[in-house]
Amino acid sequence: MVSYDVIIRPVITERSMAGAADKKYVFEVAPAAGKIEIKKAVEEIFSVKVAKVNTMIVPGKAKRMGAARPGRRKDWKKAIVQLTEDSKTIEFFEGMV
């Protein structure tokens, strides 16, 4: 997988922005990506050093699709990336904190 295929998008929420102060960043990643692939992709794209990666599968919400038709959003994978103490921050998140 190419690095840009592994990292789909950053997750911008109030909770994820609070973690940015501790150099923890949250990304939506490809469901087939492992922790090592995610670590290499983040290091390559943002030129930082990654200390550890936590991943989790976020289940899709049940939604109504029109008049009483039940449906679901897709499940997706989330990665919380912790940078090392001596690593620089990811500038993409700087203006949002």
C-alpha positions in Angstrom: 0.0 0.0 0.0 1.1 3.5 -0.7 1.2 5.9 2.3 -1.6 8.0 1.0 -3.8 4.9 0.6 -3.2 4.0 4.3 -4.1 7.4 5.8 -7.6 8.4 4.6 -8.3 11.6 6.5 -7.6 13.2 9.9 -10.4 13.0 12.5 -11.2 16.6 13.6 -13.3 16.5 16.8 -13.1 18.3 20.1 -11.7 15.2 21.8 -9.0 14.6 19.2 -7.9 18.2 19.3 -7.4 17.9 23.1 -5.0 15.1 22.4 -3.0 17.1 20.0 -1.5 19.0 22.9 0.1 15.7 24.0 1.2 14.9 20.5 -1.6 12.4 19.9 -3.3 12.6 16.5 -6.3 10.7 15.2 -6.7 9.5 11.7 -9.2 7.4 9.7 -7.1 4.7 8.1 -7.7 1.8 5.6 -9.4 -1.2 7.2 -6.7 -3.5 6.0 -3.8 -1.4 7.3 -1.8 -2.7 10.3 -0.1 -0.7 13.0 3.4 -0.9 11.4 2.0 0.3 8.0 0.2 3.2 9.7 3.4 4.1 11.6 5.5 4.1 8.4 2.8 6.1 6.5 2.6 8.9 9.1 6.4 9.1 9.4 6.7 9.4 5.6 3.9 11.9 5.0 4.4 14.2 7.9 8.2 13.7 8.6 7.8 12.9 12.3 8.8 10.1 14.6 6.0 7.9 15.9 6.3 6.3 19.4 3.2 4.1 19.2 -0.1 3.5 17.4 -3.4 2.4 18.8 -6.1 1.2 16.4 -9.8 0.4 16.7 -12.8 -0.5 14.5 -15.6 2.1 14.8 -19.0 0.4 14.1 -21.3 2.2 11.7 -24.4 3.9 13.0 -27.9 2.7 12.2 -29.6 5.3 10.1 -32.9 5.6 8.3 -32.7 5.7 4.5 -36.0 7.3 3.5 -39.4 6.3 4.8 -38.8 3.7 7.5 -36.1 1.9 5.6 -33.4 0.8 8.0 -29.8 1.1 6.9 -26.3 1.4 8.3 -23.3 3.5 7.7 -20.1 1.6 7.0 -17.7 0.5 9.8 -14.3 2.3 9.7 -10.9 2.0 11.3 -9.4 4.7 13.5 -5.8 5.1 14.5 -4.5 7.2 17.4 -0.8 8.0 16.7 1.5 9.1 19.6 4.6 11.0 18.6 7.9 10.8 20.4 8.9 13.6 22.8 11.7 14.9 20.5 9.5 14.8 17.4 8.1 17.9 15.8 4.4 18.4 15.8 2.1 17.9 12.7 1.5 21.4 11.3 -1.9 20.4 9.8 -3.4 20.4 13.3 -1.7 23.6 14.6 -4.3 26.2 13.7 -7.2 24.0 14.9 -6.2 23.7 18.6 
